[in-house]
């Protein structure tokens, strides 16, 4: 019996044979196709980079220079407020509920509701963007955090490798010694070293380099000299202040010295990768993409950053949890220093990369994404549907099971515990301060209907009542009565 993935690969290969100008076997690959470098930060907030926030406490000159050379998106979203689901959306072009990965792997915390089941790997039936590019003659590279499965579900089985070596969710090319762990606690420099070596060794053929950094995820770690630098800077920074979000403290000031050091170390590593492209004369034919898997961590686990003016952060469907730094530099396509205000989401990367590479679209795979090339060329995007989110879990950061829809300037959040609905107009209220649901019942009904219909379409699994929680609540009430 032929499985779905094998059949899909056969159909795609057959289709390519019908378009001779696009056919490139690996041994016939030429440098006419653009290289693709995809840089993914971990837990980096929209307001953490200077290009988005000139007043930031942090220093990100390499990322800012990348923005100056390409297009910066001011309304770029992750498909989920936590890591694994967003990573699956990048690899597949699908909303997370379609892949069964709706929480970080392994996830699964319960409270009043029992969280929906969460897959512990990305299915091998998915035809990843790495596999699509590999079949078109690209040489693929991976170093860093995968977080989409281990063993046969590692990046070796999803279009990268073979030969990657890993421990848990982290994989690297074999044969290169890592830097001193004391100087590189997040493997930041190791990832950059591996990438630079790969670029120099593969400059004569098209390549796809995927660099999912571990920074700036906790535990916080950076070189001691950088931490000392920001401790000195911290002495002149405003003192930290706090807000509240559903019982959680939320940080309102950026002044965390070790976090700043960790971010600068990653920024410098990115700069070395970009310098390698310049040194090998590849910059003019290399697409560089930069984003993050979810918003900055502000409501727990050390509260290292602030996402203001955006509300909350990682683990929440407020803007602080899903609005990300988004940069695409596509030489010959993007105007340097351009800014795009159109809402886009991480499912869009897959079809965008295909079009930039001159490859045919594959809508049956990247069914929830749309190519952003018209935007990169300075034009308009014609998306037929709103943007959606489904997070049927309790986040470690305080967020609770919820869903959201953004349609134009309007955004609706539904809390699954009690069915409470919040409505915001992001054009007028980017901080989601004023809930307009009572004033706009028609708009609430319209957006709630769209969200419910979308959940049905993608077969989203909902959380269920937790009998253990209900039992404990009844026991507490009984004690109060007695």
N, C-alpha and C positions, 0 to 999 in steps of 0.2 A: 504493500500500500504506500503511495506517495504522500508524504505529509505536506501540509499547506506551504511550509517554507520552501521545500524543494520545488514544488509546482510553481511557486511565485518566482523563484530564481530562474526557472526555465522560461517562463513567460517574458520576464524582463530581458533575459539574454537574447531571446528570439526577436523581441522588439528592437533591441539595439542593432541586430544584424540587418534589419530593414532600413537603418539609417547609417549608411557607411561612413559619413563624415564624422559620426560620433563614436565609431568603434575604435578602441585602442586596447590591444592586448598588452599585458604587463611588459612583454619583451619588446613591444613596439612603441612604448610610451615616449612621447616627446614633450618638451617643456612648453608647448603651446597652450595647454590648459593652465589656469591659475592654480597656484598652491593655496591651501587653506590652513590657517593656523587658528584654532579655537581655544581661547583661554577662559577657563571657568574658575572664578573665585568661589570660596566657600563661606557663606554667611556674611558677605560684604554688603553693606547697606548703600542705598542710592546716595545718601548724603556723606558717605565716607571718602569720596574722591573730590579733588579740587575742581575738576571740570564741572561737576554738578553743584559744588558748594565751595566757592572761593574762600569762605571764612572758616573752613574746616580746621580742626586742630591737627589733622594728619597731613602728611606730605606725600603726594603721589605724582611726581613729575613725569614718569614714564607713561602712566595711564593717561595723564592730561595731554601729553604730546600725541598719543595715539588718537585721542578725541580731536585734537587740532588738525590731524591729517585725514580724518574721515567724517562720519556722520554720528552725532550723539543723539540718542533717543531719550526724550524727557518723560515718556510714558511707556517704557518697556517693562513687561511683567514676566515673572516666573509663573509657571502653571500650578505651583503649589507653594505654601509658605514654609515647607521643609524640603530637605535635600533630595532623597531618592526619587520621589515622583517627578520633580522638575528635571532631573537627569534623564529619566525615562522619556520625558516629552522631547528632549533635545535629540536623543538617539532615534526616536520613532516618529516624531511629528504628530503624535496622538496625545489627547488629553489623558491624564493619569488614570481615571477610572477605566478606560479601555484596556489598559495594560494590567490592571489589578493592583498596581503599586500606588497607594494613596497616602502612605505615611513613610517615614524613614524606615529602613530595614534594620532591625526587626519591628520596631514600634510596639503597638498594642498596650496601651494603658486604658483602664476602665474607671468609671466613676458612676454618675447617675445613669449614664448609658453604657452599653457594652460596645466598644469600638468595632467598626466593620472589619472583616478579615483583610489582611494585607499580605500580598505576595512577597516571598522572600527572594525573588530573582526576576529578571527580565526574561520573558519567554524566548526561546531560540527560534520560534516561529516568526518573530519580528525581524524585518529586513532593515537593519540599522543603517544610518547614514554612512557609517564606516564601510559596511558591506556594499552599499550602492557605489561609493567612490572606489572601493577596491576592485569591483567588477569593471569599472571604467578605466582601469589602468593606474590608479593612484597607489602610491606606497603609503601605508598608514603607520602612524606612530602614537604611542600612548605612554604616559608616565604620570602617576598620581593616584587620586582617589576615584574609584569606580562606583562603589556603593549600589550596585545593581545585581549582586550575586557573586558567588565564589565557585571554585572548581570549574565544571563545564560551563557555568554561566558567567565566568570571568570575561574580561575583555578579549582574551584569547579566543573565546567561542563566539564573539560578537563582531568580528571584522577587524580586530587588532591582533597583533602577534603574527605567527606563533612565537613562543619563546619568552613571553613576559613572565616574570617571576613575582610572586606576591605573597603577602601574609594578610589574611582576612580580606578587607575590601581595598587594599592598596597594592598597586602593581607597577613594576618598572622593567625596562629592558635589562637583560642579564649582562654580566661582564664588566660593569662599571662600579667602582667602589664609591659608596656614598661619602659625602663630606663628614667632618667631625660632628657627631650628634649634638655636642654642646654648642656648636656654632650654627647648627641647622636643625633645630628641634622639630620643625614642621616639614622637613624634607623639601623646603622651598628651593634652596640652591641645587639640590640633587635633581629636581625636576628640570630646572633651567639648564644645568650642565648636560643632562641627557638630551634635551631638545636642541641645544646648540650643536652637539656632536652629530645628531641626526641630520640637521639642516646642512651642515658642512659636507656630510657624506652623501647627501641625496639632492644636491643642487642642480643636477642635470635631468631630473625627472619630476613629474608632478607629485606632490605629496599632500597628505592630510595629517596634521599634527594636532592632537587633542591633549591639552594640558590642564587637567582639573587639579588645581592646587588644593592643599590641605588648609592653608591659611585663608581666612582669618578665624577659622573654627577654634573653639576651645578644645583642650586646654591651651591657654595662651603661652607662646614660647617665641623667643627671638634672641638675636645676639646681644650679649650684655652691653656692648658699647652703644648699640642703638637704644636700649632701654635707658641707659644713663643719659643719653641725649634728650630723650623726651621727659625724663624726670626733671631735668633742668628747665625745659620748656613749660612743664606742668606748673612750676612755681609761679609763673606769670599768667596762667590760664584762669578763667572764672571757676569758682568752686562748683562742685556738682550739686544739682538740684534734682528733685524727684517728683514724679506724678504717680497716679494710681490707674490701673487697668484691671477691672474685675478682681480686685483683691491683690493684685501684683504690683510691686514697685516698678516704675518704668523710668529709665535714666533720661534726663533732659539736657545733659551737657556732655560734649566730647572733650575729655581731658585725661583719658586712660593711657598712661605712658607705655606700658608693656604692649597694649593693643596697637598703639601707634607704631611702635617698633616692629611688631610683627607685620603690619601692613607695609611699612617702608621696605622691609626685607623682600616681601613679595613684589612690590613695585620695582625694586632694583633688579630682581630676577627677570621680570617681564621686559625690562629695558635691555637686558643682555640678549634675550631672544630676539627682540626687534633689531638690536645692533647686528646680530648674526645675519639677519636678512639683508641688512644694508651692506655688510662686508662681503657677502656672496653675490651681490647685485641681483637679489631676488625681491626686493621690496616692491618694485613696480609691477610685479606679476604675482603678488601674494595677497590674498584676502585675509585680513586679521579681524577676528570677532572677539569681543570681550564682554562678559556679563557675570552674574552671580546666580547661585541656585535658589536663594531666598533672601529675605531682608536681614538687616543687621540685628544682632542679639541685644535686646534692650530691657527685657522683662524678667530675666533669670540668669542663672549660671554665671554670676559675676557681673551681669549687666554692663558689658565693656563699652558699648557705644550708644549714641543717641541718633534717632532717625527723624527728629523734628525738622520740618513742620509736620511730617507724616506720623500717623498714629500707630502706637504699639511697634511690633517688630516680628522677628522670626517666630513662626508658630501661630500667627494671627492672620486673618483675612482682611484686616485693615491695611491701608496702603504701605505702612511701614514693614509689613511682612511679605509683600509680593511685588512692590515696585523696585526695580533693580537698576544699577548702572548698566547701560546698554551702549556699546560702540561697535560700529562696523566700518572698517576701512577697506574699500574695494577700489584700487587704483583704476582710473579710467571710467569708473562708474559713479563713485561718490565725489562730491565737491568737498575739498578740504575745509574743515571748520564748520560744516553745515549742521543744522539742528532740526530734528523732526519731532513734532508734537503729536503725531498720530499714535493711538494706542496699539501696541503690538505685544505678542506673547511668545513664550519659548517654543511652542509648537511650530512657529514660523521659520525657525532656523533651517530645518530640513529642506523644505522646498526652495528656500532662498539660496542655500548652498548649491543645490542641484542646478538652478538656473545660472548662477554665477560661474559654475563649472562647465556650462554649455551642455548639460545633460537633460534628457526629457524628464518631466515631472512624473511622479508616481502617486497619484491621488488616493489610490486604494491603501497605500501605506501611510503617507503623511496626511491623512484625511482631515485633521483638525488644524492644519497649518496652511498658510498662504504665502507665496513668494513676496518678499519685500523689495524686490528689484525696482519696481516702479517708484517706491519712496526713495531708494538710493539714487535714482536718476533725477530726483527732484519733482516727481509727479505725485499722483494721488493713488490711494489704495482703495479698492472696492471690495470690502469684506461684507459678506451677506448675513453674518450673524454677530451677536454680541460676544463678549469674552466671558468665560465661565470658570468657576473654581468649585471643587468639592473636597472637603477635608473632614471626613467622618471619624475624627479621632480627637483625643485629648493630647495636646502638645505638652512637651516638657516645659515649655515656656509660658504656660498658663492659658493658652487658647483652648477652646472647646469645640466639639463637633459643629460644623457650620458649612454653609455654601454661599456663593456670591455670584453675581452677574453684573457686568458693566456694559451698558448700552448707551453710546454717546457720552454725555457728561454725567449720566445717572448711574449710580451704583447701589445695589440692594444686597444686604447681608441677611441670611436666614440662620438663626441659631436653632440647632436641631433638638436641644434639650426641651425647650418650651415653645418653639415655633415663633419666637419673637422676630420681628422684621425691622430692619433699620434701613433708611433711605437717605442717600447723600447726593448732593450735586457737586461733583469734583471740580467743576470750573470755578465755582464760588467758594468752595469749602474743601480744599485739598487735605486739611487736617481732620476731616470727618468729625467735626465738633457738633454740628446741628443736625439732629435726626429729623427729617422732613416727612416721615411716614404718616403722621396724623394729618398733615396739611395736604397730602397728595395721595389719597386712597386709590385713585384710578391708576396712577403710575405704579404704586405698590402692587396692585393686582396684576397689572400687565407684566411687570418684571418677574414677579413670583411665578406667574404662569409660564414664562419663558424658561426660568430656572428649572421648574418641575418637568417641563417637556424635554429639556436637555438631559436631565438626569435619567429620564426614561430611555432616551435615544442611546446614551452611552452605557446603559445598564449599570449605572452607579449603585453600589451597595450602601445601604443606609445603616447607621448604628441602630441597635435595638435596646429596649429596656433591660436594665441590669438587675436581675432578681436578687443578687447578693446585696446590692446597694439599697433596693427597696426594703429588703428584710432588715438591714441595719437601721434604716429610717423608722420602720415600725417599732423596732426595739427601743429606739431612743424616745419615741412618743410614749410608749408604754411606761418607761421609767419616769418620764415627766408626770404622767397621770398618777402613778403610785407614790 
